[in-house]
Amino acid sequence: MTTTASTTTEPVADARALALAHYAARGVLEHVLARHGITFQQQIALRAALTAEAPQTPDDLVTQVQGSLKAHPADIRATLDELLAKRLLVADGAHLRPTDAGRELTTAVGAETAPVSARVWGGIPAADLAAAGRVLALVTERANAELAALTG
């Protein structure tokens, strides 16, 4: 009796697959953001200010954005200055808070990207999403530890 190897291969999650998925999704988002005159990093910083449970200082926002994007603090501070200049954030004493325009922009971007997200994520079985979520959380944890070892 002869055994034949399976000719169907499923993609394996690896660094390249993760990067390709990230940049494909980010490309869609950046296309929408460009129509609103905002960059990806500006959107991340604005969202951090919007979703914070308490008012954030510039240092607080730099820390949050750096944790997400691994960007240089000086670049993040420049991004916060850009958001202030666009009047999407406003200084309120020692804190930065989103303006109504910042909230409206975030809502508009969310409304534009929601149908795309539904098409991208729709139909993926919940068990697959849960497994992917566990793997991505573990990869993130490990990569953050490696980055901390390299930079600490």
Secondary structure, DSSP 8 states (H G I E B T S, - for coil): --------------HHHHHHHHHHHHHHHHHHHHHTT--HHHHHHHHHHHH-SS-B-HHHHHHHHHHHH---HHHHHHHHHHHHHTTSEEEETTEEEE-HHHHHHHHHHHHHHHHHHHHHHTT--HHHHHHHHHHHHHHHHHHHHHHHHHH-
